[in-house]
Amino acid sequence: MTLQLDAAPAEPLTGAAGAATVPRRRSRLPKGLPLRPASGTTLGVVVIWMSVLVLLPLAAVIGKAFGGGWGAFTDAVTEPATASALKLTISLAFGVAVVNSVMGTLVAWVLVRERFRGSGLFEMVIDIPFALPTIVAGLVMLAMYGGPDPIGPSLVGTRTGLFVALLFVTLPFTVRTVQPVLLDLDRDAEQAATTLGASSRVVFRRIVLPQLLPAILSGGMLSFARVLGEYGSLVLISSNLPFKTDIAAAVIYGKLQDNDHPARATQQAAAIATVLLIVSAVVLVALDLIHRRAARRG
């Protein structure tokens, strides 16, 4: 004979004990808002607009670049004059990005931390390269460095002249990306470190610079991307000397002026443009990664 005991169902725990034993279900937040009919229509209009203005033209250039096959593409970009122009353009872009990262940060620091009389006018001057047409910027450089009796040295037809002109047109990028970050910095940590005996250099290197670094890199990369496609500010001062001051944009323009073999010249110009497009895309992807990483840290 066996005894069969029916266990009574356990009553659910309440209070703190119940909270400790019953795991709470985490509510999953939606990754995006559901599309309503109006928002779906808006999204479609935006996609069509971006496709017409950006995606389709870029696809057309890439298609033209590879229209003659991979061999024609490589021949176009490895031609000695073209390769020299691409190398010069990328090296100038890298140099300008480095200089702007340093000097732009210094200018932003002065504007934020060292206020002085006339600082408002100084800020207006920084934005002038944004407002000027690029050909006017080239004329400014030519008036300064191009005549027989300029105020400064003659830089026409020199790589130094190209470098100075590019620094002029890219001046605002790092300044305007670093300045808002400096304005938003909490200075309590800096004051605490100074109170504990840290020097100003240590405070900047250990506390300020890590917070400014994403903005500095962003400004430098924006300068790099701007230089890759710059032409108007350089056309007057460069003289377009092959293997010396001929930049990629000038080579593209020269190819498009070839009336003897227009189809071949257009394919070569598209190939050079595609190389610049690829380099710019890499820079923009790196810039997006920097922003995402900075957002996660924030």
N, C-alpha and C positions, 0 to 999 in steps of 0.2 A: 504494500500500500504506500502510495507516494502522496506527499502533501504538495499541493500546487498553490503557491502564494501569488496572488495578483498584486503587483506593485502599483500603488497609486501614482498617477502621473504627477511629476514634480511641478510645483507651482513656480511660475517664472519669478525670478528675483527682481526686486525693485530697488530703487534708490542707488546708493553708491556701489553696492555689490553687483547689481545688475549692469551698471555701467562698466564695471571692471571685467565682467565675464562675457558680455554680449558685444561682439565687435560691431562697430558702427560702419555702415556702408558709406564709402566715399562717393559723393555725387560727382559725376563726370561733367565737367564744363564743356559746352560745345566749342569746337575749334573755330567755328565761324557762324555768322548769323544766317538763318535761312533766307534764301532769295525769294522775295515777293515779286509779283508780276512787274511792278514798276521798277524795282531794283534790277531785275533780270533784263529789262529793256535797256536800262542805263548801262549795264555792263556790256551788253551787245554793241551799243553805240560806241562805247569807249574802245572796245576791242577792234571794231571796224576802223575807227579813227586812227588808232595807233598802227594798225596794219597798213593803212593807206600812206601814212606819213613816214613810218619808220621801217616796219618789217618787210613790206614788199619792195621798197627801194633797195634795202640792204640785200635781200635775196636776189634781186636783179643784178646787183654789182658782183656778188659772189658767183652767180651763174655765168656772167660774162667773163669773169676771171678764169673759170675752169672750162669755158666753152671750147677751147682748143685742146683740152686734155691736161693731164698733170705735167707732161713734158713742157708744154707751152707756158704753163704757170711758173715752173721752176726756172725756165730760161729767162722769163721776164724779170723775176726778182733777183736773179743771180748775175744779170748783166753788170759789168764792172761799174759803170756810172750809176746805175740804179742801186746796186749794193752799197756803194759809197754814200749815196744820199740817205739810204735807210739807216746805215750805221751812224752817220752824222746826226740825223734826226733823233734817234733813240738815245744817243750819248748826250745830246743837248737837253733832251727831256729829263734824263736822269740827273744831270748836273743842276738844272733849274729846280727840280724837285728837292734836292738836298739843300741848296742855298735858301729856297723859300721856307723849308721846314725850320731852319735855324733863325733866319732873319724875320720871317713872319711871326714866329713865336715871340721874338724879342720885341717887335713892334706892338703886338697884342698886349704883352706884359706892360709896356710903357703906357699904353692907352688905358689899361684897367687899374694898374697899381701905382702909377706915377702921374696922376692928373696934374695938368699944368695949364697956364693961360694959352689959349689958342688950340687946345686939344680937339675942340669941335671942328675947327677948320682943318686940322690935321686928319681927322677921320674922313672928311669930305674928299680930301686929296687922295686918300687910299682908294676910294671908289671910282676915281676918274677913269682908270683903265677899263672898268666895266662899261662905262657910258660912252667912251670914244669908239667910233668905228676903227677897225684894225688898220685900215689904210692911213687914217689920221695919226694913229700911234706910230706907224712907219715914218710919216712925215715929221713927227716930233723928233724921232731918233735921227732922221736925216738932217734936220735943222741944227741939232745939237752936235752931231758927230760927223757930218758929211761934207761941210763946206771947206773952202780953202782957209778960212779964218774962223773956225768954230770955237766955242768956249772950251770944249774938251778936245781930246785927240781925234784924229780922223780914223774912223772904224769901218768905213765903207769897204765892202768886199773882204771882210775878215770874219773869222769865227767868233772873235770877241764881240764884234758888233751884233752878230746874231744872238749871242748869249745875253747881252745887255738888253736888247729889244724884247727878248722873251721874258726876262725878269720883269720888265716894265708891264707887260700885258698880263702876267700871272701874279702880280703883287698881292691882289686882294684875297686870293684863295685861302692861304694859311691863316692870314690875319683874321678873316671873317669866320673861320671854323674854330679857331682857338679862343677868340675873344669871348663868345658866349659861355664856354666852359669855365674860363677864368672868372667870369662874373658870378657863376653859380657855385663856385667852390666854397665849402664851409671852412672858414679860416680858424676855427677853434683848435683843430689839430695842429695847425702851424704855430699858433700862439702857445699851445701846451708844449710843443717840442722846443720852442725858443726859451720858454720858462725853465725847461729841464737842462738847458745849456747847449742845445744844438745850434750850430752855426747856420747862417742863411743858406750856404751852399748845401749843407746836409739836409735842411728842411726842403729845399727845392728838389734835390735829387731823390730823397726818400718819400716825400709826401706829395709834392705838387706834380712832379714830372710823371709819375705813373698814371695820374688822373688826366693829364693833358695828352699823353702819348697817342691815344686813338684819334683825337682831333688833329694832332700834328701830322700823323700818317695820312689822314684823310685829306688834309690840305695839300700835302706833298703829292699824293696820287692824283688829285684834281689838276694840279699844275702839270704833272707828267702827261695826263691825257690831253690837256689843252695844247701843249707844245706839239704833240704828234700831228695835229691837224692845222696848226697855225701857218698862215701864208701872207695875209694882208700886211701885217706889221713888219715882215721881212723882205718883201719884194723890192723895196726901194734901197735898202741898205746892204742886201746880200750880193747884188750883182749877178747872182746865179752862176757862179764860176764852177764848172764841172770838177769833181774830185776835191773841191775846196770849200765852197759855200753853197753848193746846190743841195737843197733839202728835198724831202720826199714829195711834199705838196707841189713844189716847183717842177719836179720831174713829171708828175701826173699832168700838170697843166701843159707842159711842153709836149708830152705824148699826144694830148688831145688836139694840138695844133698841127699835127702831121697830116697833110693832105695827100701824100703819096700813097700811103698804106693805111687808110683810116680804120679798117676793121682790125688789123693787127695792132695798131697803136692804141685803139680803144681797149682791146683785150689786155695789153700790157699795163695800161693805166689802171684798169680794174684790178689786175693782179697786185699792183703796188698798194692800191687802196684797201684790198682785202688783208694784206699783211698789217697795215696800220689798224684796221678794224679788229683783227685778232688780238693784237697787243693791247688795244683799248679795252676789249672785252675782258681780258685777263686782269687788267688793272681795276676795272669796275667790279669784277667778282671778288677780288681781294679786298676792295673797299667795303663791299657788302658784308664780307666775313668779319672785318674789323668792327663794323657797326653792330653786328649780331653779338659778337663776343663782348663788346663794351656794354650792350644792353643786358646781357646775362649777368655781368659783374655788378651792374647797377641795381 
